[in-house]
Amino acid sequence: MQGKKRKAAWGIWVAIIGLLLIALTNVWVNGGKETFAKMTENITATKSEPVSQPETVKPETTTVQPKQAEADSAPSTSDSVKPQPAKQAEPTATQPAVAHPPAVKQAVGMELGKKITELPIPGEKVVYLTFDDGPGPYTKQMVDILNANKVQGTFFWIGQNFKPEWAPYAKQMLAQGHQIGAHSMRHEAMGKRSKEYQKHDLLMTAAHIEKLTGQKIIYFRPPYGSINASSVPVTKEVGQYMILWQADSRDWALAHNPQQILTNIKKEIKPGAIILMHERAQSLQVLPQVLAYLKQNGYTIHTLPTGK
């Protein structure tokens, strides 16, 4: 009897343990499946979504601000500060504004863009005394002689000779009725220069003289009378009259024979003639005789028209 009871009890316990094992197995299996399913879902989701990468800090040199970009595009400092050689023969520097000359008292032959050698006035026996290359050591004495004879002359001055200390005397000359024109900046032969160079020189010389005198420069005489095909058009462009001459005294070559100066003038003088002289010692010496001859022969001495 006791044996049967023990077997029955063991059977019950085996059954209970079996049920427990089945239940535990079911829980574990179901839980594992859910866990596995969740893991699978997470993995699938992770593959389908983009992977966020950590922020990469870009170097500062890769971001160029506008000012830096301008600096990078500019030439290097060493290149930009190198002075460029000036083109002396073809000056293109900023030039003074070109202004047309004031209206001048008309005389026959007074015309821009023309070589003027004489200025006859109908019915008048007039001539024009002109002096080149000043101002210099003989200027004041020549002016004194002209003033003493109550006549006026036209003086063509070289820009580099006209220093600021001459300005008061130049203004005095203008007030006395004398006329001042330009004779280039350095007494260069314009016939050997380009159109651009000539234009630059005429404007620069005129601006220099105008600054010191306060009077508009409307007359230009080319040194040596040297001109080329561009010379006359240039004077018209800058509003200056090109003044040459009809009676050449050749005084520059007669330092040892001053009397020949008067002889040369006598040969070529006629009404309306522009007489060429220079500010030289020999010219100063013979000037009183030239004035006396002109007056004795009925000539009236004028300056070039002043525009008044």
C-alpha positions as protocol buffer text, in pm:
chain_id: "A"
residue {
  index: 1
  type: MET
  ca { x: 0 y: 0 z: 0 }
}
residue {
  index: 2
  type: GLN
  ca { x: 276 y: 233 z: 93 }
}
residue {
  index: 3
  type: GLY
  ca { x: 454 y: 165 z: -234 }
}
residue {
  index: 4
  type: LYS
  ca { x: 149 y: 256 z: -440 }
}
residue {
  index: 5
  type: LYS
  ca { x: 111 y: 586 z: -256 }
}
residue {
  index: 6
  type: ARG
  ca { x: 474 y: 676 z: -316 }
}
residue {
  index: 7
  type: LYS
  ca { x: 446 y: 602 z: -686 }
}
residue {
  index: 8
  type: ALA
  ca { x: 132 y: 813 z: -713 }
}
residue {
  index: 9
  type: ALA
  ca { x: 307 y: 1104 z: -534 }
}
residue {
  index: 10
  type: TRP
  ca { x: 608 y: 1084 z: -760 }
}
residue {
  index: 11
  type: GLY
  ca { x: 380 y: 1078 z: -1060 }
}
residue {
  index: 12
  type: ILE
  ca { x: 205 y: 1389 z: -938 }
}
residue {
  index: 13
  type: TRP
  ca { x: 538 y: 1566 z: -882 }
}
residue {
  index: 14
  type: VAL
  ca { x: 667 y: 1457 z: -1221 }
}
residue {
  index: 15
  type: ALA
  ca { x: 350 y: 1589 z: -1381 }
}
residue {
  index: 16
  type: ILE
  ca { x: 378 y: 1917 z: -1191 }
}
residue {
  index: 17
  type: ILE
  ca { x: 745 y: 1956 z: -1282 }
}
residue {
  index: 18
  type: GLY
  ca { x: 666 y: 1872 z: -1646 }
}
residue {
  index: 19
  type: LEU
  ca { x: 392 y: 2136 z: -1655 }
}
residue {
  index: 20
  type: LEU
  ca { x: 629 y: 2388 z: -1502 }
}
residue {
  index: 21
  type: LEU
  ca { x: 895 y: 2301 z: -1757 }
}
residue {
  index: 22
  type: ILE
  ca { x: 643 y: 2337 z: -2042 }
}
residue {
  index: 23
  type: ALA
  ca { x: 526 y: 2671 z: -1906 }
}
residue {
  index: 24
  type: LEU
  ca { x: 883 y: 2799 z: -1863 }
}
residue {
  index: 25
  type: THR
  ca { x: 973 y: 2676 z: -2210 }
}
residue {
  index: 26
  type: ASN
  ca { x: 669 y: 2857 z: -2356 }
}
residue {
  index: 27
  type: VAL
  ca { x: 754 y: 3180 z: -2175 }
}
residue {
  index: 28
  type: TRP
  ca { x: 1113 y: 3166 z: -2279 }
}
residue {
  index: 29
  type: VAL
  ca { x: 1029 y: 3078 z: -2641 }
}
residue {
  index: 30
  type: ASN
  ca { x: 764 y: 3351 z: -2675 }
}
residue {
  index: 31
  type: GLY
  ca { x: 980 y: 3609 z: -2499 }
}
residue {
  index: 32
  type: GLY
  ca { x: 1280 y: 3516 z: -2708 }
}
residue {
  index: 33
  type: LYS
  ca { x: 1079 y: 3549 z: -3024 }
}
residue {
  index: 34
  type: GLU
  ca { x: 956 y: 3893 z: -2927 }
}
residue {
  index: 35
  type: THR
  ca { x: 1306 y: 3996 z: -2833 }
}
residue {
  index: 36
  type: PHE
  ca { x: 1440 y: 3853 z: -3152 }
}
residue {
  index: 37
  type: ALA
  ca { x: 1164 y: 4025 z: -3351 }
}
residue {
  index: 38
  type: LYS
  ca { x: 1240 y: 4357 z: -3183 }
}
residue {
  index: 39
  type: MET
  ca { x: 1609 y: 4313 z: -3251 }
}
residue {
  index: 40
  type: THR
  ca { x: 1531 y: 4234 z: -3616 }
}
residue {
  index: 41
  type: GLU
  ca { x: 1307 y: 4542 z: -3642 }
}
residue {
  index: 42
  type: ASN
  ca { x: 1576 y: 4762 z: -3492 }
}
residue {
  index: 43
  type: ILE
  ca { x: 1840 y: 4628 z: -3728 }
}
residue {
  index: 44
  type: THR
  ca { x: 1610 y: 4674 z: -4029 }
}
residue {
  index: 45
  type: ALA
  ca { x: 1522 y: 5026 z: -3921 }
}
residue {
  index: 46
  type: THR
  ca { x: 1887 y: 5107 z: -3867 }
}
residue {
  index: 47
  type: LYS
  ca { x: 1976 y: 4997 z: -4221 }
}
residue {
  index: 48
  type: SER
  ca { x: 1692 y: 5197 z: -4382 }
}
residue {
  index: 49
  type: GLU
  ca { x: 1772 y: 5528 z: -4201 }
}
residue {
  index: 50
  type: PRO
  ca { x: 2079 y: 5738 z: -4299 }
}
residue {
  index: 51
  type: VAL
  ca { x: 2359 y: 5709 z: -4057 }
}
residue {
  index: 52
  type: SER
  ca { x: 2433 y: 6047 z: -3897 }
}
residue {
  index: 53
  type: GLN
  ca { x: 2798 y: 6131 z: -3922 }
}
residue {
  index: 54
  type: PRO
  ca { x: 2976 y: 6343 z: -3664 }
}
residue {
  index: 55
  type: GLU
  ca { x: 3020 y: 6713 z: -3762 }
}
residue {
  index: 56
  type: THR
  ca { x: 3348 y: 6782 z: -3935 }
}
residue {
  index: 57
  type: VAL
  ca { x: 3502 y: 7119 z: -3851 }
}
residue {
  index: 58
  type: LYS
  ca { x: 3633 y: 7264 z: -4176 }
}
residue {
  index: 59
  type: PRO
  ca { x: 3964 y: 7448 z: -4166 }
}
residue {
  index: 60
  type: GLU
  ca { x: 3929 y: 7830 z: -4162 }
}
residue {
  index: 61
  type: THR
  ca { x: 4135 y: 7866 z: -4476 }
}
residue {
  index: 62
  type: THR
  ca { x: 3866 y: 7694 z: -4682 }
}
residue {
  index: 63
  type: THR
  ca { x: 3611 y: 7968 z: -4610 }
}
residue {
  index: 64
  type: VAL
  ca { x: 3716 y: 8280 z: -4797 }
}
residue {
  index: 65
  type: GLN
  ca { x: 3537 y: 8601 z: -4705 }
}
residue {
  index: 66
  type: PRO
  ca { x: 3483 y: 8867 z: -4975 }
}
residue {
  index: 67
  type: LYS
  ca { x: 3767 y: 9091 z: -4853 }
}
residue {
  index: 68
  type: GLN
  ca { x: 4004 y: 8801 z: -4840 }
}
residue {
  index: 69
  type: ALA
  ca { x: 3900 y: 8699 z: -5188 }
}
residue {
  index: 70
  type: GLU
  ca { x: 3987 y: 9044 z: -5318 }
}
residue {
  index: 71
  type: ALA
  ca { x: 4324 y: 9027 z: -5149 }
}
residue {
  index: 72
  type: ASP
  ca { x: 4392 y: 8684 z: -5298 }
}
residue {
  index: 73
  type: SER
  ca { x: 4306 y: 8805 z: -5647 }
}
residue {
  index: 74
  type: ALA
  ca { x: 4536 y: 9109 z: -5622 }
}
residue {
  index: 75
  type: PRO
  ca { x: 4900 y: 9089 z: -5730 }
}
residue {
  index: 76
  type: SER
  ca { x: 5154 y: 9019 z: -5462 }
}
residue {
  index: 77
  type: THR
  ca { x: 5290 y: 9316 z: -5271 }
}
residue {
  index: 78
  type: SER
  ca { x: 5632 y: 9282 z: -5421 }
}
residue {
  index: 79
  type: ASP
  ca { x: 5487 y: 9306 z: -5772 }
}
residue {
  index: 80
  type: SER
  ca { x: 5246 y: 9589 z: -5705 }
}
residue {
  index: 81
  type: VAL
  ca { x: 5498 y: 9825 z: -5553 }
}
residue {
  index: 82
  type: LYS
  ca { x: 5751 y: 9801 z: -5833 }
}
residue {
  index: 83
  type: PRO
  ca { x: 5761 y: 10138 z: -6015 }
}
residue {
  index: 84
  type: GLN
  ca { x: 5685 y: 10117 z: -6383 }
}
residue {
  index: 85
  type: PRO
  ca { x: 5924 y: 10297 z: -6618 }
}
residue {
  index: 86
  type: ALA
  ca { x: 5785 y: 10623 z: -6752 }
}
residue {
  index: 87
  type: LYS
  ca { x: 5745 y: 10648 z: -7127 }
}
residue {
  index: 88
  type: GLN
  ca { x: 5909 y: 10981 z: -7189 }
}
residue {
  index: 89
  type: ALA
  ca { x: 5865 y: 10976 z: -7564 }
}
residue {
  index: 90
  type: GLU
  ca { x: 5492 y: 10899 z: -7547 }
}
residue {
  index: 91
  type: PRO
  ca { x: 5361 y: 11079 z: -7238 }
}
residue {
  index: 92
  type: THR
  ca { x: 5007 y: 10978 z: -7142 }
}
residue {
  index: 93
  type: ALA
  ca { x: 4991 y: 11138 z: -6803 }
}
residue {
  index: 94
  type: THR
  ca { x: 4690 y: 11327 z: -6696 }
}
residue {
  index: 95
  type: GLN
  ca { x: 4682 y: 11648 z: -6900 }
}
residue {
  index: 96
  type: PRO
  ca { x: 4534 y: 11990 z: -6821 }
}
residue {
  index: 97
  type: ALA
  ca { x: 4192 y: 12053 z: -6967 }
}
residue {
  index: 98
  type: VAL
  ca { x: 4201 y: 12197 z: -7318 }
}
residue {
  index: 99
  type: ALA
  ca { x: 4022 y: 12530 z: -7346 }
}
residue {
  index: 100
  type: HIS
  ca { x: 3977 y: 12730 z: -7665 }
}
residue {
  index: 101
  type: PRO
  ca { x: 4159 y: 13064 z: -7668 }
}
residue {
  index: 102
  type: PRO
  ca { x: 3956 y: 13381 z: -7623 }
}
residue {
  index: 103
  type: ALA
  ca { x: 3842 y: 13560 z: -7931 }
}
residue {
  index: 104
  type: VAL
  ca { x: 4130 y: 13766 z: -8068 }
}
residue {
  index: 105
  type: LYS
  ca { x: 4128 y: 14088 z: -8264 }
}
residue {
  index: 106
  type: GLN
  ca { x: 4117 y: 13949 z: -8613 }
}
residue {
  index: 107
  type: ALA
  ca { x: 4405 y: 14005 z: -8848 }
}
residue {
  index: 108
  type: VAL
  ca { x: 4454 y: 13852 z: -9189 }
}
residue {
  index: 109
  type: GLY
  ca { x: 4593 y: 13501 z: -9139 }
}
residue {
  index: 110
  type: MET
  ca { x: 4487 y: 13467 z: -8773 }
}
residue {
  index: 111
  type: GLU
  ca { x: 4355 y: 13113 z: -8771 }
}
residue {
  index: 112
  type: LEU
  ca { x: 4389 y: 12802 z: -8554 }
}
residue {
  index: 113
  type: GLY
  ca { x: 4546 y: 12504 z: -8729 }
}
residue {
  index: 114
  type: LYS
  ca { x: 4759 y: 12722 z: -8957 }
}
residue {
  index: 115
  type: LYS
  ca { x: 5125 y: 12824 z: -8966 }
}
residue {
  index: 116
  type: ILE
  ca { x: 5121 y: 13197 z: -8904 }
}
residue {
  index: 117
  type: THR
  ca { x: 5417 y: 13390 z: -9047 }
}
residue {
  index: 118
  type: GLU
  ca { x: 5258 y: 13729 z: -9100 }
}
residue {
  index: 119
  type: LEU
  ca { x: 4952 y: 13920 z: -8985 }
}
residue {
  index: 120
  type: PRO
  ca { x: 4882 y: 14203 z: -9227 }
}
residue {
  index: 121
  type: ILE
  ca { x: 4618 y: 14456 z: -9134 }
}
residue {
  index: 122
  type: PRO
  ca { x: 4464 y: 14618 z: -9444 }
}
residue {
  index: 123
  type: GLY
  ca { x: 4564 y: 14981 z: -9478 }
}
residue {
  index: 124
  type: GLU
  ca { x: 4824 y: 14965 z: -9199 }
}
residue {
  index: 125
  type: LYS
  ca { x: 5202 y: 14933 z: -9217 }
}
residue {
  index: 126
  type: VAL
  ca { x: 5233 y: 14714 z: -8909 }
}
residue {
  index: 127
  type: VAL
  ca { x: 5500 y: 14464 z: -8799 }
}
residue {
  index: 128
  type: TYR
  ca { x: 5536 y: 14239 z: -8492 }
}
residue {
  index: 129
  type: LEU
  ca { x: 5854 y: 14212 z: -8284 }
}
residue {
  index: 130
  type: THR
  ca { x: 5898 y: 13873 z: -8117 }
}
residue {
  index: 131
  type: PHE
  ca { x: 6173 y: 13747 z: -7887 }
}
residue {
  index: 132
  type: ASP
  ca { x: 6251 y: 13379 z: -7810 }
}
residue {
  index: 133
  type: ASP
  ca { x: 6425 y: 13177 z: -7537 }
}
residue {
  index: 134
  type: GLY
  ca { x: 6357 y: 13384 z: -7224 }
}
residue {
  index: 135
  type: PRO
  ca { x: 6327 y: 13472 z: -6957 }
}
residue {
  index: 136
  type: GLY
  ca { x: 6696 y: 13529 z: -6898 }
}
residue {
  index: 137
  type: PRO
  ca { x: 6972 y: 13780 z: -6821 }
}
residue {
  index: 138
  type: TYR
  ca { x: 6873 y: 14019 z: -7102 }
}
residue {
  index: 139
  type: THR
  ca { x: 6496 y: 14018 z: -7059 }
}
residue {
  index: 140
  type: LYS
  ca { x: 6462 y: 14324 z: -6836 }
}
residue {
  index: 141
  type: GLN
  ca { x: 6700 y: 14536 z: -7038 }
}
residue {
  index: 142
  type: MET
  ca { x: 6515 y: 14453 z: -7361 }
}
residue {
  index: 143
  type: VAL
  ca { x: 6183 y: 14541 z: -7200 }
}
residue {
  index: 144
  type: ASP
  ca { x: 6329 y: 14869 z: -7074 }
}
residue {
  index: 145
  type: ILE
  ca { x: 6436 y: 14963 z: -7429 }
}
residue {
  index: 146
  type: LEU
  ca { x: 6092 y: 14878 z: -7568 }
}
residue {
  index: 147
  type: ASN
  ca { x: 5919 y: 15076 z: -7295 }
}
residue {
  index: 148
  type: ALA
  ca { x: 6147 y: 15375 z: -7353 }
}
residue {
  index: 149
  type: ASN
  ca { x: 6039 y: 15372 z: -7719 }
}
residue {
  index: 150
  type: LYS
  ca { x: 5673 y: 15324 z: -7627 }
}
residue {
  index: 151
  type: VAL
  ca { x: 5641 y: 14994 z: -7814 }
}
residue {
  index: 152
  type: GLN
  ca { x: 5556 y: 14646 z: -7697 }
}
residue {
  index: 153
  type: GLY
  ca { x: 5689 y: 14304 z: -7795 }
}
residue {
  index: 154
  type: THR
  ca { x: 5578 y: 13942 z: -7777 }
}
residue {
  index: 155
  type: PHE
  ca { x: 5806 y: 13712 z: -7575 }
}
residue {
  index: 156
  type: PHE
  ca { x: 5808 y: 13334 z: -7627 }
}
residue {
  index: 157
  type: TRP
  ca { x: 5938 y: 13178 z: -7308 }
}
residue {
  index: 158
  type: ILE
  ca { x: 6077 y: 12834 z: -7230 }
}
residue {
  index: 159
  type: GLY
  ca { x: 5890 y: 12670 z: -6946 }
}
residue {
  index: 160
  type: GLN
  ca { x: 6192 y: 12553 z: -6750 }
}
residue {
  index: 161
  type: ASN
  ca { x: 6344 y: 12905 z: -6767 }
}
residue {
  index: 162
  type: PHE
  ca { x: 6032 y: 13061 z: -6618 }
}
residue {
  index: 163
  type: LYS
  ca { x: 6098 y: 13019 z: -6246 }
}
residue {
  index: 164
  type: PRO
  ca { x: 5849 y: 13137 z: -5982 }
}
residue {
  index: 165
  type: GLU
  ca { x: 6070 y: 13434 z: -5896 }
}
residue {
  index: 166
  type: TRP
  ca { x: 5998 y: 13571 z: -6246 }
}
residue {
  index: 167
  type: ALA
  ca { x: 5623 y: 13581 z: -6185 }
}
residue {
  index: 168
  type: PRO
  ca { x: 5601 y: 13939 z: -6046 }
}
residue {
  index: 169
  type: TYR
  ca { x: 5805 y: 14080 z: -6334 }
}
residue {
  index: 170
  type: ALA
  ca { x: 5605 y: 13881 z: -6591 }
}
residue {
  index: 171
  type: LYS
  ca { x: 5282 y: 14028 z: -6454 }
}
residue {
  index: 172
  type: GLN
  ca { x: 5439 y: 14374 z: -6474 }
}
residue {
  index: 173
  type: MET
  ca { x: 5528 y: 14314 z: -6840 }
}
residue {
  index: 174
  type: LEU
  ca { x: 5172 y: 14209 z: -6918 }
}
residue {
  index: 175
  type: ALA
  ca { x: 5039 y: 14518 z: -6745 }
}
residue {
  index: 176
  type: GLN
  ca { x: 5268 y: 14729 z: -6965 }
}
residue {
  index: 177
  type: GLY
  ca { x: 5114 y: 14577 z: -7280 }
}
residue {
  index: 178
  type: HIS
  ca { x: 5375 y: 14314 z: -7368 }
}
residue {
  index: 179
  type: GLN
  ca { x: 5264 y: 13965 z: -7463 }
}
residue {
  index: 180
  type: ILE
  ca { x: 5393 y: 13625 z: -7345 }
}
residue {
  index: 181
  type: GLY
  ca { x: 5369 y: 13302 z: -7544 }
}
residue {
  index: 182
  type: ALA
  ca { x: 5506 y: 12948 z: -7500 }
}
residue {
  index: 183
  type: HIS
  ca { x: 5827 y: 12811 z: -7652 }
}
residue {
  index: 184
  type: SER
  ca { x: 5803 y: 12451 z: -7520 }
}
residue {
  index: 185
  type: MET
  ca { x: 5913 y: 12328 z: -7180 }
}
residue {
  index: 186
  type: ARG
  ca { x: 6279 y: 12243 z: -7262 }
}
residue {
  index: 187
  type: HIS
  ca { x: 6341 y: 12393 z: -7608 }
}
residue {
  index: 188
  type: GLU
  ca { x: 6305 y: 12061 z: -7788 }
}
residue {
  index: 189
  type: ALA
  ca { x: 6272 y: 12013 z: -8164 }
}
residue {
  index: 190
  type: MET
  ca { x: 5906 y: 11915 z: -8196 }
}
residue {
  index: 191
  type: GLY
  ca { x: 5961 y: 11791 z: -8551 }
}
residue {
  index: 192
  type: LYS
  ca { x: 6131 y: 11486 z: -8397 }
}
residue {
  index: 193
  type: ARG
  ca { x: 5851 y: 11410 z: -8153 }
}
residue {
  index: 194
  type: SER
  ca { x: 5523 y: 11219 z: -8175 }
}
residue {
  index: 195
  type: LYS
  ca { x: 5185 y: 11386 z: -8174 }
}
residue {
  index: 196
  type: GLU
  ca { x: 5120 y: 11266 z: -7819 }
}
residue {
  index: 197
  type: TYR
  ca { x: 5449 y: 11407 z: -7693 }
}
residue {
  index: 198
  type: GLN
  ca { x: 5391 y: 11744 z: -7858 }
}
residue {
  index: 199
  type: LYS
  ca { x: 5041 y: 11772 z: -7718 }
}
residue {
  index: 200
  type: HIS
  ca { x: 5163 y: 11689 z: -7369 }
}
residue {
  index: 201
  type: ASP
  ca { x: 5443 y: 11944 z: -7392 }
}
residue {
  index: 202
  type: LEU
  ca { x: 5219 y: 12224 z: -7518 }
}
residue {
  index: 203
  type: LEU
  ca { x: 4963 y: 12168 z: -7246 }
}
residue {
  index: 204
  type: MET
  ca { x: 5223 y: 12132 z: -6972 }
}
residue {
  index: 205
  type: THR
  ca { x: 5413 y: 12447 z: -7077 }
}
residue {
  index: 206
  type: ALA
  ca { x: 5096 y: 12654 z: -7108 }
}
residue {
  index: 207
  type: ALA
  ca { x: 4970 y: 12540 z: -6769 }
}
residue {
  index: 208
  type: HIS
  ca { x: 5303 y: 12629 z: -6609 }
}
residue {
  index: 209
  type: ILE
  ca { x: 5315 y: 12980 z: -6756 }
}
residue {
  index: 210
  type: GLU
  ca { x: 4946 y: 13044 z: -6688 }
}
residue {
  index: 211
  type: LYS
  ca { x: 4989 y: 12947 z: -6325 }
}
residue {
  index: 212
  type: LEU
  ca { x: 5263 y: 13208 z: -6277 }
}
residue {
  index: 213
  type: THR
  ca { x: 5113 y: 13489 z: -6487 }
}
residue {
  index: 214
  type: GLY
  ca { x: 4740 y: 13441 z: -6449 }
}
residue {
  index: 215
  type: GLN
  ca { x: 4701 y: 13492 z: -6824 }
}
residue {
  index: 216
  type: LYS
  ca { x: 4576 y: 13242 z: -7079 }
}
residue {
  index: 217
  type: ILE
  ca { x: 4845 y: 13118 z: -7320 }
}
residue {
  index: 218
  type: ILE
  ca { x: 4717 y: 13123 z: -7677 }
}
residue {
  index: 219
  type: TYR
  ca { x: 5043 y: 13145 z: -7874 }
}
residue {
  index: 220
  type: PHE
  ca { x: 5308 y: 12880 z: -7932 }
}
residue {
  index: 221
  type: ARG
  ca { x: 5633 y: 12902 z: -8124 }
}
residue {
  index: 222
  type: PRO
  ca { x: 5815 y: 12572 z: -8195 }
}
residue {
  index: 223
  type: PRO
  ca { x: 6186 y: 12580 z: -8107 }
}
residue {
  index: 224
  type: TYR
  ca { x: 6407 y: 12606 z: -8419 }
}
residue {
  index: 225
  type: GLY
  ca { x: 6085 y: 12625 z: -8621 }
}
residue {
  index: 226
  type: SER
  ca { x: 6100 y: 12244 z: -8613 }
}
residue {
  index: 227
  type: ILE
  ca { x: 5763 y: 12084 z: -8688 }
}
residue {
  index: 228
  type: ASN
  ca { x: 5620 y: 11771 z: -8851 }
}
residue {
  index: 229
  type: ALA
  ca { x: 5283 y: 11664 z: -8989 }
}
residue {
  index: 230
  type: SER
  ca { x: 5135 y: 11641 z: -8639 }
}
residue {
  index: 231
  type: SER
  ca { x: 5250 y: 11980 z: -8511 }
}
residue {
  index: 232
  type: VAL
  ca { x: 4992 y: 12211 z: -8663 }
}
residue {
  index: 233
  type: PRO
  ca { x: 4692 y: 11984 z: -8586 }
}
residue {
  index: 234
  type: VAL
  ca { x: 4812 y: 11957 z: -8226 }
}
residue {
  index: 235
  type: THR
  ca { x: 4815 y: 12334 z: -8178 }
}
residue {
  index: 236
  type: LYS
  ca { x: 4457 y: 12346 z: -8302 }
}
residue {
  index: 237
  type: GLU
  ca { x: 4354 y: 12066 z: -8066 }
}
residue {
  index: 238
  type: VAL
  ca { x: 4492 y: 12249 z: -7763 }
}
residue {
  index: 239
  type: GLY
  ca { x: 4361 y: 12588 z: -7875 }
}
residue {
  index: 240
  type: GLN
  ca { x: 4691 y: 12762 z: -7947 }
}
residue {
  index: 241
  type: TYR
  ca { x: 4800 y: 12959 z: -8253 }
}
residue {
  index: 242
  type: MET
  ca { x: 5125 y: 12844 z: -8414 }
}
residue {
  index: 243
  type: ILE
  ca { x: 5341 y: 13152 z: -8463 }
}
residue {
  index: 244
  type: LEU
  ca { x: 5640 y: 13128 z: -8696 }
}
residue {
  index: 245
  type: TRP
  ca { x: 5800 y: 13432 z: -8868 }
}
residue {
  index: 246
  type: GLN
  ca { x: 5848 y: 13611 z: -9199 }
}
residue {
  index: 247
  type: ALA
  ca { x: 6161 y: 13815 z: -9119 }
}
residue {
  index: 248
  type: ASP
  ca { x: 6442 y: 13611 z: -8960 }
}
residue {
  index: 249
  type: SER
  ca { x: 6712 y: 13826 z: -8799 }
}
residue {
  index: 250
  type: ARG
  ca { x: 6937 y: 13520 z: -8745 }
}
residue {
  index: 251
  type: ASP
  ca { x: 7067 y: 13699 z: -8436 }
}
residue {
  index: 252
  type: TRP
  ca { x: 7140 y: 13373 z: -8257 }
}
residue {
  index: 253
  type: ALA
  ca { x: 7432 y: 13312 z: -8495 }
}
residue {
  index: 254
  type: LEU
  ca { x: 7567 y: 13669 z: -8498 }
}
residue {
  index: 255
  type: ALA
  ca { x: 7731 y: 13714 z: -8160 }
}
residue {
  index: 256
  type: HIS
  ca { x: 8038 y: 13863 z: -8330 }
}
residue {
  index: 257
  type: ASN
  ca { x: 7854 y: 14062 z: -8597 }
}
residue {
  index: 258
  type: PRO
  ca { x: 7552 y: 14240 z: -8443 }
}
residue {
  index: 259
  type: GLN
  ca { x: 7510 y: 14479 z: -8736 }
}
residue {
  index: 260
  type: GLN
  ca { x: 7421 y: 14188 z: -8964 }
}
residue {
  index: 261
  type: ILE
  ca { x: 7107 y: 14143 z: -8753 }
}
residue {
  index: 262
  type: LEU
  ca { x: 6967 y: 14474 z: -8877 }
}
residue {
  index: 263
  type: THR
  ca { x: 7076 y: 14398 z: -9233 }
}
residue {
  index: 264
  type: ASN
  ca { x: 6884 y: 14068 z: -9226 }
}
residue {
  index: 265
  type: ILE
  ca { x: 6569 y: 14237 z: -9099 }
}
residue {
  index: 266
  type: LYS
  ca { x: 6588 y: 14505 z: -9369 }
}
residue {
  index: 267
  type: LYS
  ca { x: 6603 y: 14236 z: -9640 }
}
residue {
  index: 268
  type: GLU
  ca { x: 6286 y: 14057 z: -9530 }
}
residue {
  index: 269
  type: ILE
  ca { x: 6069 y: 14323 z: -9371 }
}
residue {
  index: 270
  type: LYS
  ca { x: 5729 y: 14406 z: -9520 }
}
residue {
  index: 271
  type: PRO
  ca { x: 5388 y: 14513 z: -9383 }
}
residue {
  index: 272
  type: GLY
  ca { x: 5238 y: 14244 z: -9162 }
}
residue {
  index: 273
  type: ALA
  ca { x: 5571 y: 14066 z: -9107 }
}
residue {
  index: 274
  type: ILE
  ca { x: 5646 y: 13881 z: -8784 }
}
residue {
  index: 275
  type: ILE
  ca { x: 6011 y: 13952 z: -8694 }
}
residue {
  index: 276
  type: LEU
  ca { x: 6212 y: 13680 z: -8516 }
}
residue {
  index: 277
  type: MET
  ca { x: 6471 y: 13782 z: -8258 }
}
residue {
  index: 278
  type: HIS
  ca { x: 6615 y: 13617 z: -7945 }
}
residue {
  index: 279
  type: GLU
  ca { x: 6705 y: 13725 z: -7595 }
}
residue {
  index: 280
  type: ARG
  ca { x: 7079 y: 13745 z: -7662 }
}
residue {
  index: 281
  type: ALA
  ca { x: 7353 y: 14000 z: -7587 }
}
residue {
  index: 282
  type: GLN
  ca { x: 7399 y: 14089 z: -7955 }
}
residue {
  index: 283
  type: SER
  ca { x: 7023 y: 14132 z: -7998 }
}
residue {
  index: 284
  type: LEU
  ca { x: 7011 y: 14364 z: -7698 }
}
residue {
  index: 285
  type: GLN
  ca { x: 7296 y: 14566 z: -7849 }
}
residue {
  index: 286
  type: VAL
  ca { x: 7127 y: 14622 z: -8185 }
}
residue {
  index: 287
  type: LEU
  ca { x: 6765 y: 14652 z: -8064 }
}
residue {
  index: 288
  type: PRO
  ca { x: 6766 y: 15036 z: -8046 }
}
residue {
  index: 289
  type: GLN
  ca { x: 6882 y: 15050 z: -8409 }
}
residue {
  index: 290
  type: VAL
  ca { x: 6610 y: 14807 z: -8517 }
}
residue {
  index: 291
  type: LEU
  ca { x: 6342 y: 15019 z: -8351 }
}
residue {
  index: 292
  type: ALA
  ca { x: 6483 y: 15337 z: -8505 }
}
residue {
  index: 293
  type: TYR
  ca { x: 6485 y: 15184 z: -8856 }
}
residue {
  index: 294
  type: LEU
  ca { x: 6127 y: 15063 z: -8831 }
}
residue {
  index: 295
  type: LYS
  ca { x: 5997 y: 15398 z: -8713 }
}
residue {
  index: 296
  type: GLN
  ca { x: 6193 y: 15590 z: -8977 }
}
residue {
  index: 297
  type: ASN
  ca { x: 6036 y: 15373 z: -9246 }
}
residue {
  index: 298
  type: GLY
  ca { x: 5681 y: 15423 z: -9128 }
}
residue {
  index: 299
  type: TYR
  ca { x: 5623 y: 15093 z: -8952 }
}
residue {
  index: 300
  type: THR
  ca { x: 5402 y: 15061 z: -8647 }
}
residue {
  index: 301
  type: ILE
  ca { x: 5511 y: 14792 z: -8403 }
}
residue {
  index: 302
  type: HIS
  ca { x: 5237 y: 14579 z: -8248 }
}
residue {
  index: 303
  type: THR
  ca { x: 5223 y: 14280 z: -8022 }
}
residue {
  index: 304
  type: LEU
  ca { x: 5027 y: 13979 z: -8140 }
}
residue {
  index: 305
  type: PRO
  ca { x: 4653 y: 14028 z: -8082 }
}
residue {
  index: 306
  type: THR
  ca { x: 4577 y: 13993 z: -7712 }
}
residue {
  index: 307
  type: GLY
  ca { x: 4219 y: 13876 z: -7741 }
}
residue {
  index: 308
  type: LYS
  ca { x: 4085 y: 14190 z: -7574 }
}
